[in-house]
């Protein structure tokens, strides 16, 4: 996690700071250009600086808010904009030059401007930038009832798993459990289907104790949909465990990423 508290706002950044308006999905214009540029400077956004607040910008902003301990609402309000200005740099003339030159990027966090290149496919990370969630790098489409690549049965089964595993966790913790399932589906070391991942022997406590068959609530389903549409608060974790109940020496030995609610997420 980045340390936001030690950074100060320079006079130059104050001069280029946002307007007073709240920036939200669907907005366009200079405020969105600055928002995208600052998020890109920190490594949360690697899409084009186009001044259009779409889904890709939305999820990048939510990931920023999570990492900086802000309310996670996907809105560029006063507190979020203040944190962005403190944590990042924004060279308005440089960004405008890139746009006018037809460049679809303006990443310059931690990299000398004269040495920058277009981000590589999949989102190359620059030294000194925050780790970028691989799903946040994808072009996020408007949310659907059933996202591409997943069936209604997949969503129902994931909702059951999230409810059985994490119904007592905060909402972000439920999204995190759903994200782990998705990360496993996309990882070659695990089965490549939702059912294969969830019912892999010994993988989930809810399967072992039968809680997988409880009827999930709307909150669990919403958590699944948020994860499917790109939100991964775990930092690409493949495992998680409750330190108060875990007895496996193996899981304690996994590289720990972060703790969300009662669960520690690991790789």
N, C-alpha and C positions, 0 to 999 in steps of 0.2 A: 504494500500500500504506500502511496506517496505521502510525504509529510507536508501538508499544506500550510501548517501554522507558522513555518519559519520564513515564508516568502513575503515580500513586501510589494506594494504597488508603486511602480515607477511613475514619474511625471508623464513620460511618454505614453505609458499604458493608460493613465488616467485620461489623457487627451483623446485616446482612441476608444474609450470605454463605451459600453452599450448605451442605447437610449433608455428611458425609463419604462418602456413598454414590456409586458410579459411576452416572451417568445414561446410560441407553441406550435405544435404540428400543423402544417398547412400555411405557415407564415412564409413570406419571401422578403428579400431585400438585404440591406446593409447589415442589419442586426444578425441575420442568419449567416451571412458571410463571415462575420466576426465570430459567431458561435462555432461554426464549423472549423474555422481556422484555429481557434484556441483549443478545441477538442483534438484537432489533428496535431497541434504542437505538443500536446501531452501524450499522444499515442492512442487515444480512444477512438479516433475517427480517421479512416484512410480513404474515404470516398472523395468524389470531386467537390471542390469548393464552388457550388453553383447558386448559393443563396436561396435554396429551396429546402424547407424543413420537412423532409419526408421521414419514412420509417427508419432509414439508416442513421440519420441524425438523431432521431428520437431515442433509439437504443444506445447510441454512443453517449448521449446526455445522461440517460438513466444509469449507465455503468459508471460514469464520472460521479454522479450524485452518490451512488453506493460507496465508491472508494473514498469519498471525502466526507462521509457521514452526514449527508444532507437528506432531507425528505425525498424519497424516490418517486417523483411524479412526472418526469419527462417534460417539465416546464422550465423555461429560462426566466425565473423570477428574480427578485432583488438579491436574495441570499446566494442563489446559485451563480448569478452573474458576478457577484462580488468575489466568490471563491475562485471562479474562472480567471478573473483579472489578476488576483493575487498569485495564482499558481502557474500562469502561462504568460507568454509574450505574444504581442500582436503587432506586426509591422504592416500597417495598412497599405502603404505604397508598394511594398514587396508583393503582397497578396494581389493587389490590383494589377500589378505588372504581369503576374503569372496568368491571371484570368484573361487579360488583354492579349497575351501571347498565345492563347489557346491551350495552355497547360491545364490539366485536370487535377493538379495537386499543388500543394504549397507547404508540404511538411518541412519544418526546419527546427524542430525540437532537438537540441543536442548535436546538431550536424551543421557544419559551416555551409552557408548558402551556396557558395561556389562549388561545393562538392556534392550537392544533392542530386539525386536521380529520381525518376518516377518510381513509386513503390512497386515492388515486385508482386506478381500474381500471388494472392493469398495474404498479402499485407506484410511486407518486410518491416521489422521493428528496428528503430534507430536506437543507438546507445543513448541512455539517459531518459528514454521515454517509458511510459507506463506499459505494462503488458497488455496487449490488445486481445480481447476475447475473439476466437476465430469466428464465432457466429456473428459478432457485431461487425466483422469485416465484410460479411456477405451483403448483397443488396437485399434489404428487407422489403418484402411486398406487403401491401395492406393485408391485415389479418383476415383469414378466411375461417369458415366453420371447420373445415378440414384442410390444414396446410398440405401443400404438395408433398408427396412421398409418404404420407401417413394416412391410414384408414380410420374410419370411425371406431373400429374395434381397438386400434392402437391407442387412440385417445381415451377411450373408456378404460382400457387396462392400465394405462399410465395414471389415470385419475384414481383408480382403485389402489394402485401402489403408493401414490403420494398420500392418500388419505390413511391407508394402513400404516405407513411408515412415519408420517410427520404431521398428523392432524393437530397435535398439541404444540407444534412449532409456529413461530411467527410466519407471516405470509412469505417473506423472502426465503425462509428456510424451506417452505414447501416448493417454491420455484426451484430452489437449489437441488432438491431431491429429483425433481423432474429433469433438470439439466444433466445430472449425473447419468440418468437412464439414457438420455439422448447422446451424451458423450460416449457412452459404451457402445451404443448402436453404430456410431460413426468410427469407432476404433477397431482395427483389425484383430485385436487380441480378444475380442468378445463376439458373441453372436451378432449377426447383422439385422436382426428383427427385434421389435419391442418385446414380443412374447418370449423370444429366445433369451434376451437379457434378463427379463424379470423372473423367468422360471429356471434360470440356470441354477443348478444345485448349490445351496448355501449362499446365494447372492443376497437375498433380502429376507429380513426377519419376518416381515408381514406374510411372506409365502409360507415360511416354516410354521408360524403359529396360527395361520388361517385368517389373519386380519385383512389379507388381500381381497377377501370376498365380502367385506363390509361395503355398504352402499356409500359412495363418496358424496360429499356436498359440493355446492357450486364453487366454493373457494378452491377446492382441490382441482377442479376442472379448469378454473381460470388460471391457476398456477401452471398447469400443463400447457395451456395455450400461450402464456407469456414465455415459457421456456422454448416452445416450438417456434415462436416468432423472434427468437434471438437473445433473450435475456438469460445470461449465465452468471449469476452472482458468485459462483464457486471458483472462477478462474480456471475452468476446464478440468475440474476434478473428475476422477474415475471411481473414487471410493469415499465413504464417509462412515463415521462411527460415533457412538455416544461414549465419551470417556468415563462416565459414571457406571456403565454396565459392560463395557468391552473387556473380554478376557483373553482375546487372541494376541499373542506376542507379535504375530505377523503384521496385524493392522497397525499396531503401535509403532512399528518400524518403517511404515510408509512415510514418504516426504509430506509433511503437513503444509497445506496452503493457507487455510484460515478457519476460524470457528464462526458458525452461524447458528444462533440459538443454542441448542444443546449438542449439535453435531460438529465434529471436526472433519473437514474435507481434505482429502489427500490424493496423491497420485501414486 
